[in-house]
Amino acid sequence: MINISNWLLRLAVLYLIAGIGLGLFMASSKDHSMMPVHAHLNLLGWVTLTLFGLFYRVVPAAAATLLARLHFWIYVPANFLQMLLLGLLYRGVAAVEPALGAVSMLVGVAIVLFAIVVWRHTPAAA
């Protein structure tokens, strides 16, 4: 069994490197056409994965559930594909739009799964 928290945090750092790297490239080339990709790498990659990882670190019982594993295995590959397809879209490959829409829906499904995990493992009253 994988340690979901550790893997989410490790992947988050890779997204941080990719997001910062793209930002540095845009700044040095003065071509900011990939700004939406840069923002998505940092927000849906670095920030979101970090928050997922920290939640599962703080609430290890949540990380041990099937729903958490489903969340992880849907979000991680779908988000990666979403970033690749978004990059292609902003490089002018309009044909990727249907696939981008599909993987974006998977990212949304994974976020709903995470919301269910959070609601199940954080009682309203202490």
C-alpha positions in Angstrom: 0.0 0.0 0.0 1.3 3.5 -0.8 1.6 6.3 1.7 -0.8 8.7 0.0 0.3 11.7 2.0 4.0 11.2 1.2 3.3 10.7 -2.5 1.0 13.7 -2.8 3.7 15.9 -1.2 6.4 14.5 -3.4 4.3 15.1 -6.5 3.4 18.6 -5.3 7.1 19.5 -5.2 7.5 18.3 -8.8 4.6 20.5 -9.9 6.3 23.4 -8.1 9.5 22.9 -10.0 7.5 22.6 -13.3 5.4 25.7 -12.5 8.4 27.8 -11.5 10.4 26.5 -14.4 7.7 27.5 -16.8 7.4 30.9 -15.1 11.2 31.5 -15.5 11.0 30.5 -19.1 8.1 32.9 -19.8 9.9 35.7 -18.0 13.2 35.2 -19.9 11.6 34.7 -23.3 9.0 37.5 -22.7 6.4 35.1 -24.1 3.6 34.8 -21.6 1.2 32.8 -23.7 1.5 29.8 -21.4 0.4 31.8 -18.3 -2.8 29.7 -17.8 -0.7 26.6 -17.8 1.7 28.1 -15.4 -1.2 29.1 -13.1 -2.7 25.6 -13.3 0.6 23.9 -12.6 1.0 25.9 -9.5 -2.6 25.8 -8.2 -3.8 22.4 -9.2 -0.4 20.9 -8.9 1.7 22.5 -6.1 -1.0 24.0 -3.9 -3.8 21.4 -4.3 -1.6 18.4 -4.0 0.1 19.9 -1.0 -3.2 20.5 0.7 -4.4 17.0 -0.1 -1.2 15.6 1.3 -1.3 17.6 4.5 -4.9 16.7 5.1 -4.1 13.0 4.8 -1.1 13.5 7.0 -3.2 15.1 9.7 -6.1 12.7 9.4 -4.4 9.3 8.7 -7.7 7.4 9.1 -8.9 9.2 6.0 -5.8 8.2 4.1 -6.5 4.5 4.8 -9.8 4.5 3.1 -10.7 3.1 -0.4 -12.2 6.5 -1.2 -8.9 8.2 -0.5 -7.1 5.7 -2.8 -9.7 6.3 -5.5 -9.2 10.0 -5.1 -5.5 9.7 -5.5 -5.6 7.3 -8.5 -8.1 9.5 -10.3 -6.7 12.9 -9.5 -3.0 12.2 -10.1 -3.1 10.9 -13.6 -6.0 13.1 -14.7 -4.3 16.2 -13.4 -1.1 15.3 -15.2 -2.9 14.8 -18.5 -4.8 18.0 -17.9 -1.6 20.0 -17.7 -0.2 18.3 -20.8 -3.3 18.9 -22.8 -3.7 22.5 -21.5 -0.1 23.1 -22.7 -0.9 21.8 -26.1 -4.1 23.8 -26.3 -2.2 27.0 -25.5 0.4 26.1 -28.1 -2.4 26.1 -30.7 -3.5 22.4 -30.9 -7.2 23.0 -30.8 -7.9 19.3 -31.4 -7.1 18.4 -27.8 -10.2 20.3 -26.5 -12.5 17.2 -26.2 -9.8 15.2 -24.4 -9.0 18.2 -22.2 -12.7 18.4 -21.3 -12.8 14.7 -20.4 -9.8 14.8 -18.1 -10.9 18.0 -16.5 -14.2 16.2 -15.6 -12.1 13.4 -14.0 -10.2 16.1 -12.0 -13.6 17.4 -10.9 -14.7 13.9 -9.9 -11.6 13.4 -7.9 -12.1 16.7 -6.1 -15.7 15.6 -5.2 -14.3 12.4 -3.8 -11.8 14.3 -1.7 -14.7 16.5 -0.4 -16.6 13.3 0.6 -13.4 12.1 2.4 -13.1 15.4 4.2 -16.8 15.5 5.3 -16.6 11.9 6.5 -13.5 12.4 8.6 -14.1 15.9 10.0 -17.0 15.9 12.4 -19.1 19.1 12.6 -18.8 19.3 16.4 -15.7 18.4 18.4 
